[in-house]
Amino acid sequence: MADADHALYYSDDLMTNLQLRYGEGMLSPGGAEELGRLVGSIDLSGKTGLDLGCGLGGYDTLLVADYGVGRMVGVDINGAAVQLAARRAADMGMADRVSFHAVEPGPLPFEDNSFDFAFSKDSIVDIPDKAPVLAELHRVIRPGGALLISDWFRADAPYTPEMREWATTGDETYEMASLGSTAAELAAAGFAEIETEDRGEWFVAFCRDEVARLSGPLWPTYVDRFGEESARRSVKNAERRLLLAEQGQLLTGHVRARKPM
């Protein structure tokens, strides 16, 4: 979706809706399990990290609590989410190690070589022109530092009609890239040691579970909180994502890279 629309799209109701599905502080699927798979054996203890598209900061607090990150700086164009993220981190006693900033689309407000690593979860999919963003991440990471991305990707195959409709029409549209094209753009930005991991099989299972939860145990909560029409729309959207995942058109994936010394 366009950057300006992105800030408007994440209303209070939507942020509540997504947290009911994905967990407190989470606006996208995966949680601690997928974060652990993305980080792998990389040692982040004591390091300073940047989170591009931090949302409510759930992954930032996990990185500090579970991986010993010394300090996380989250940025997002959604000012409301940033405020909630800061409040949540303070409530958890992490205000001295996690900070959040609302930013405008464009160059990041940080000096060159400011961070030991950069992280992004399901945010770059919203950006039409990805090359400048990846170049900015390269700029602000210190030599030898890591880049960790988990996001939604498209298949290399042409869109099915269902995928074209989902990605390009409606209230929310996406600027889809494939894992391969993302790796190529990272190389062009100057990154090395680029690794990609297709998590499509996991995503199919997750989508099936999401449909079951939304139409089952979560249904009364959704009807009470959002109304029956909105609850039905949430189920329908989850069913559409499941179809696309089963087609192999929509997948999640992990990308790791390093800025050369």
C-alpha positions as CSV (number, residue, x, y, z in Angstrom):
1,M,0.0,0.0,0.0
2,A,1.1,3.6,-0.4
3,D,3.1,5.0,2.5
4,A,0.4,7.7,3.3
5,D,-2.3,5.1,3.4
6,H,-0.3,2.8,5.5
7,A,-0.3,5.2,8.5
8,L,-4.1,5.6,8.2
9,Y,-4.8,1.9,7.8
10,Y,-3.5,0.8,11.2
11,S,-6.5,2.1,13.2
12,D,-6.9,1.3,16.9
13,D,-9.5,-1.4,15.9
14,L,-7.1,-3.0,13.4
15,M,-4.2,-3.0,15.9
16,T,-6.5,-4.7,18.5
17,N,-7.7,-7.1,15.8
18,L,-4.2,-8.2,14.8
19,Q,-3.0,-8.6,18.4
20,L,-5.9,-10.9,19.1
21,R,-4.6,-13.2,16.3
22,Y,-0.8,-12.8,16.7
23,G,-0.2,-11.9,20.3
24,E,0.4,-8.8,22.4
25,G,2.5,-6.2,20.6
26,M,2.4,-8.1,17.3
27,L,0.9,-6.8,14.1
28,S,2.0,-9.8,11.9
29,P,2.3,-13.6,12.3
30,G,5.2,-15.6,13.6
31,G,6.0,-14.3,17.1
32,A,8.8,-15.6,19.1
33,E,9.1,-18.9,17.2
34,E,9.7,-17.3,13.8
35,L,12.0,-14.6,15.3
36,G,14.1,-17.4,16.7
37,R,14.4,-19.1,13.4
38,L,15.3,-15.8,11.7
39,V,18.0,-14.9,14.3
40,G,19.4,-18.4,14.3
41,S,23.0,-18.6,15.7
42,I,23.7,-14.8,15.2
43,D,24.9,-13.4,18.5
44,L,23.0,-10.1,19.2
45,S,23.9,-9.8,22.9
46,G,24.9,-6.2,23.9
47,K,24.3,-5.0,20.3
48,T,22.4,-1.9,19.2
49,G,19.6,-2.6,16.6
50,L,17.3,-0.7,14.4
51,D,13.7,-2.0,13.7
52,L,12.3,-0.7,10.4
53,G,8.5,-0.7,10.6
54,C,8.4,-1.5,14.3
55,G,4.6,-1.2,14.7
56,L,3.7,-1.9,18.4
57,G,7.3,-3.0,19.2
58,G,6.5,-6.6,20.1
59,Y,9.6,-7.9,18.3
60,D,11.8,-5.2,19.8
61,T,11.0,-6.2,23.4
62,L,11.5,-9.9,22.5
63,L,15.0,-9.1,21.0
64,V,15.9,-7.4,24.3
65,A,14.4,-9.9,26.6
66,D,15.3,-13.1,24.8
67,Y,18.5,-12.3,22.9
68,G,20.2,-9.8,25.2
69,V,20.1,-6.9,22.7
70,G,21.6,-3.9,24.4
71,R,19.3,-1.3,22.8
72,M,16.6,-1.4,20.1
73,V,15.5,1.7,18.2
74,G,12.2,1.3,16.4
75,V,10.9,3.5,13.6
76,D,7.5,3.6,11.9
77,I,5.5,6.0,9.9
78,N,2.4,5.3,12.1
79,G,2.7,7.8,14.9
80,A,-0.2,6.2,16.9
81,A,1.5,2.8,16.9
82,V,4.8,4.3,18.0
83,Q,3.2,6.0,21.0
84,L,1.5,2.7,22.0
85,A,4.8,0.9,21.5
86,A,6.7,3.3,23.8
87,R,3.9,3.0,26.5
88,R,4.1,-0.8,26.3
89,A,7.9,-0.9,26.6
90,A,7.7,1.4,29.6
91,D,5.1,-0.8,31.3
92,M,7.5,-3.7,30.8
93,G,10.4,-1.8,32.4
94,M,12.3,-1.5,29.1
95,A,12.2,2.2,28.5
96,D,15.9,2.5,29.0
97,R,16.7,-0.1,26.3
98,V,13.9,0.3,23.7
99,S,12.9,3.6,22.1
100,F,10.5,4.4,19.2
101,H,10.3,7.2,16.8
102,A,7.7,8.3,14.2
103,V,9.5,9.0,10.8
104,E,8.5,10.3,7.4
105,P,9.0,8.1,4.3
106,G,12.5,8.7,2.9
107,P,16.0,8.8,4.3
108,L,16.4,7.5,7.9
109,P,17.2,10.1,10.5
110,F,20.5,8.4,11.6
111,E,24.2,8.9,10.9
112,D,26.1,6.4,8.9
113,N,27.2,3.2,10.7
114,S,24.9,3.8,13.7
115,F,23.7,0.3,14.3
116,D,25.2,-3.1,14.9
117,F,22.3,-4.7,13.0
118,A,19.0,-3.9,11.4
119,F,15.7,-5.9,11.6
120,S,12.4,-5.6,9.8
121,K,9.3,-7.7,10.1
122,D,6.5,-7.6,7.4
123,S,7.1,-4.0,6.6
124,I,9.1,-3.8,3.4
125,V,6.2,-5.5,1.6
126,D,4.4,-2.1,1.9
127,I,7.1,-0.1,0.2
128,P,6.8,0.4,-3.6
129,D,10.5,1.3,-4.3
130,K,12.5,-1.1,-2.1
131,A,16.0,-0.3,-3.4
132,P,16.4,3.1,-1.7
133,V,15.2,1.5,1.6
134,L,17.6,-1.3,1.4
135,A,20.4,1.1,0.6
136,E,19.5,3.2,3.7
137,L,19.7,0.1,5.8
138,H,23.1,-0.6,4.4
139,R,24.2,3.0,5.2
140,V,23.1,2.9,8.8
141,I,24.5,-0.6,9.7
142,R,28.1,-0.7,10.8
143,P,30.7,-2.7,8.8
144,G,30.3,-6.3,9.7
145,G,26.8,-5.8,10.9
146,A,23.8,-8.0,10.1
147,L,20.5,-7.4,8.4
148,L,17.6,-9.6,9.4
149,I,14.3,-9.4,7.4
150,S,11.2,-11.5,7.7
151,D,8.4,-10.5,5.3
152,W,5.7,-11.6,2.9
153,F,6.8,-12.5,-0.6
154,R,5.3,-13.5,-3.9
155,A,6.2,-16.5,-5.9
156,D,8.3,-16.2,-9.1
157,A,5.3,-17.5,-11.1
158,P,2.9,-15.1,-12.6
159,Y,0.0,-14.0,-10.4
160,T,-3.1,-16.1,-10.3
161,P,-6.3,-14.1,-10.7
162,E,-6.9,-14.4,-6.9
163,M,-3.4,-13.2,-6.1
164,R,-3.7,-10.2,-8.5
165,E,-7.0,-9.2,-6.8
166,W,-5.6,-9.5,-3.3
167,A,-2.3,-7.7,-3.9
168,T,-3.6,-4.9,-6.1
169,T,-7.2,-4.0,-5.2
170,G,-9.2,-3.3,-2.1
171,D,-8.6,-1.4,1.1
172,E,-5.1,-2.7,1.4
173,T,-2.7,-3.4,-1.5
174,Y,0.9,-4.7,-1.4
175,E,4.1,-4.1,-3.3
176,M,5.1,-7.7,-3.6
177,A,8.7,-8.9,-4.3
178,S,10.1,-12.5,-4.5
179,L,12.8,-13.8,-2.3
180,G,15.1,-13.9,-5.3
181,S,14.5,-10.3,-6.4
182,T,15.1,-9.2,-2.8
183,A,18.4,-11.0,-2.6
184,A,19.4,-9.3,-5.9
185,E,18.5,-5.9,-4.6
186,L,20.4,-6.5,-1.4
187,A,23.5,-7.4,-3.4
188,A,23.1,-4.3,-5.5
189,A,22.9,-2.3,-2.2
190,G,26.3,-3.7,-1.1
191,F,25.3,-6.5,1.2
192,A,27.1,-9.8,1.2
193,E,26.6,-13.3,2.7
194,I,23.0,-13.1,1.6
195,E,20.8,-16.1,2.7
196,T,17.1,-16.6,2.0
197,E,14.7,-19.1,3.5
198,D,11.3,-20.0,2.0
199,R,8.8,-20.4,4.9
200,G,5.8,-21.1,2.7
201,E,5.1,-24.5,4.2
202,W,5.0,-23.1,7.7
203,F,2.8,-20.2,6.4
204,V,0.2,-22.6,4.9
205,A,-0.1,-24.3,8.3
206,F,-0.3,-21.0,10.1
207,C,-3.1,-19.8,7.8
208,R,-5.1,-22.9,8.3
209,D,-4.9,-22.5,12.1
210,E,-5.8,-18.8,11.8
211,V,-9.0,-19.6,9.9
212,A,-9.9,-22.2,12.5
213,R,-9.3,-19.8,15.4
214,L,-11.2,-16.9,13.8
215,S,-14.2,-19.0,13.0
216,G,-14.0,-20.9,16.2
217,P,-12.7,-19.8,19.6
218,L,-12.0,-16.2,18.6
219,W,-15.4,-15.7,16.9
220,P,-17.4,-14.6,20.0
221,T,-14.6,-12.1,21.0
222,Y,-14.5,-10.7,17.5
223,V,-18.3,-10.3,17.3
224,D,-18.4,-8.6,20.7
225,R,-15.5,-6.3,20.0
226,F,-15.9,-5.4,16.3
227,G,-19.5,-6.6,15.3
228,E,-20.6,-9.6,13.3
229,E,-20.0,-8.0,9.9
230,S,-16.4,-7.1,10.7
231,A,-15.8,-10.5,12.2
232,R,-17.1,-12.2,9.0
233,R,-14.8,-10.0,7.0
234,S,-11.8,-11.0,9.1
235,V,-12.6,-14.7,8.5
236,K,-13.0,-14.1,4.8
237,N,-9.7,-12.3,4.6
238,A,-8.0,-15.1,6.4
239,E,-9.6,-17.7,4.1
240,R,-8.3,-15.7,1.1
241,R,-4.7,-15.7,2.4
242,L,-5.0,-19.4,3.0
243,L,-6.0,-20.0,-0.6
244,L,-3.1,-17.9,-1.8
245,A,-0.7,-19.7,0.5
246,E,-1.9,-23.1,-0.8
247,Q,-1.5,-21.9,-4.3
248,G,2.1,-21.0,-3.5
249,Q,1.5,-17.4,-4.6
250,L,1.9,-15.9,-1.1
251,L,4.6,-17.0,1.3
252,T,6.6,-15.7,4.2
253,G,10.4,-15.8,4.0
254,H,13.5,-14.9,5.9
255,V,16.5,-13.0,4.6
256,R,19.8,-12.6,6.3
257,A,22.7,-10.6,5.0
258,R,25.8,-8.8,6.3
259,K,27.5,-5.5,5.5
260,P,31.1,-6.3,4.5
261,M,33.9,-5.1,6.6
